[in-house]
Amino acid sequence: MTFDRRRFLTASTLAGISSTLFPGVLYTLSIQAQEASGTDQSKPPVITPEMIDQAAILAGIGPFTAEQKQMMIDSLIDVNGSMKAIRKLNIPNSVAPAFVFHPQPAWKADPQTIRIPAYSAGGPPFNRLDEWAPDPNASAPAKIEELAFRTVSDLASLIQARKVTSVQLTKMYLERLKRYDSKLHFVITLLEDRALKQAAQADAEIAAGKYRGPLHGIPWGAKDLLAVKGYPTTWGAGGFEHQSFDEDATVVQRLDAAGAILIAKFTLGALAMGDKWFGGQTRNPWNPKQGSSGSSAGSASAVSAGCVGFAIGSETLGSIASPSTRCGVSGLRPSFGLVPRTGAMALSWTMDKLGPITRSAEDCALVLNAIHGPDGKDTSVFPAPFYLEPGLDPKTLRIGYLKSAFDPPRPFKPQEPKPNETPEDKKKREDRNASMATNRARRDYDGKYDLATLDKLRSMGIDLIPVELPDLPYNAITPMLEAEAAAAFDDLTRSGRDKLLTEQSAGDWPNTFRIARFYPAVEYVQAARARTLACQQVSALFEKVDIIVAPTNGLQLVATNLTGHPALIVPNGLRAADAPHPPKEDDGENDNIGGPNTPVSITFLAGLYHDAKLAAFGHAYQQATGFHKLHPKLD
């Protein structure tokens, strides 16, 4: 059957309907009825008036009269027929929808101060950073393993001066990955042969005077949603363990061109949720009893454990911020559209971002410098410039802070018993109150570190400007992500292979994908329009300030992921011995469960495509605090 749009609209109009039902609701109901009755599913689906009633409730429209429902049925069958025809195409995950999200209301650039680079067709835009200079005083330690926790900048200085070799570093990091993987579970695939071959080539080039820049010879690891030719790309998910692709992801190609050495593919929670993958749970090096959080679980854990020079992660709604916080590393979630995602697993075409996870803000800039810019394939990428200012004086910037996020929270009020409360209800209420009280104690404790950030910035001579996020329903817009994710993995749900995924609770992908099928198309478009307002209003905020300081968790995380603004997450100290103890078991529901001697973080935000300024400010903060130099004791 074909979809007759005019017929459908005519029937809807005659029925007096001003909103369209999401056809997937009816399709699901009709298929369930076919399966229950044993009807041949190759025949057109049967839609009954009762199904329309059920779908109307879920879509929030109606009720309809018997006459209205009868007028709709024929056209709705045609809609479902068109859906079936599209599904026969078996569209792969790599194919994006016929729309492109660009978050900027309008690109504003002063041609006197912003240099737009000229990109060469098909090649990486940069392989080096003009402003970076090696440390002439860098010296090699007696034992190579003493370099495990050094920054990329430090390692690059030693390699450029030929005081250590890439092969030495690569072998050292490979050995550490093998040693600690049994404890932290952060490796899916080691690329040992590829890495050693690349490292030998890097050493030969450097010896011949062909130095490519600060990433030349530096070992790194990729979140295993990036395709690497000749190796599995598992997406961390059961059922995808042997999946592979014929071409490297653009980010992998660009880091190869920069001379970096890919040594491992790191874990991610199944299909980029959490830290539990088909091989287990990735662990936090500061406390291996805890998960490393996700979904860039292995990338953050390996960097924190000194098992790689840097890593690439991804974020859709917290997947760089959360593990960077838990593992005490620096993560830069770039502006949406700064880094091409070609060759990366798609979860949400309008929200996915690829970015570096490193030991310092400066390292984030060195990596982002090599991977940003259009590749001619990912049409969401914007040709924004990236020029780091390592000597930037933070006092020359207008620094804001989200005042309400730092204000003392309202007093905690436990839930009171209701009349005629049953013993079962009483236990649920008491458990809920205990959990809320525990979480509140953790938030109050960590809040002291957030406030200390403001005090430190003031001591650096910075005048802080109070600001607030625009008052918009950010959480109500996020179902867009779930709808896109359900479309990206449509076949997984329809085939029943979602049962192979590790996690199967109400909040995990299998159930989320099913729920998303009941999200009306009209409401998706309305959410997208609300998102436009968010993009406009949050961007207007950055016309008043250059940088905004914010706690890492909270509403800003949702808001800025929706609006595409960049975020830099940096370590902000360690909890002391008096910190509230974590639960005996990490259920993955709370990313900041803490505990004595575990890291906290702070987040800096910037305007769209001002990622370099953001990194420069973060570098200044880290120079003043030194928290990025802290690392876990693994033995």
Secondary structure, 3 states (H helix, E strand, C coil): CCCCHHHHHHHHHHCCCCCCCCHHHHHHHHHHHHHHHCCCCCCCCCCCHHHHHHHHHHHCCCCCCHHHHHHHHHHHHHHHHHHHHHHCCCCCCCCCCCCCCCCCCCCCCCCCCCCCCCCCCCCCCCCCCCCCCCCCCCCCCCCHHHHCCCCHHHHHHHHHCCCCCHHHHHHHHHHHHHHHHHHHCCEEEECHHHHHHHHHHHHHHHHCCCCCCCCCCCEEEEECCECCCCCECCCCCCCCCCCECCCCCHHHHHHHHCCCEEEEEECCCCCCCCCEECCEECEECCEEEEECCCCCHHHHHHHHCCCCCEEEEEECCCCCHHHHHHHCCEEEECCCCCCCCCCECCCCCCCCEEEEEECCHHHHHHHHHHHCCCCCCCCCCCCCCCCCCCCCCHHHCCEEEEHHHHCCCCCCCCCCCCCCCCHHHHHHHHHHHHHHHHHHHHHHHHHHHHHHHHHHHHHCCCCEEEECCCCCCHHHHCHHHHHHHHHHCHHHHHHCHHHHCCCCCCCCHHHHHHHHCCCCHHHHHHHHHHHHHHHHHHHHHCCCCCEEEECCCCHHHHHHHHHCCCEEEEEEEECCCCCCCCCCCCCCCCCCCCCCCCEEEEEEEECCCCHHHHHHHHHHHHHHHCHHHCCCCCC
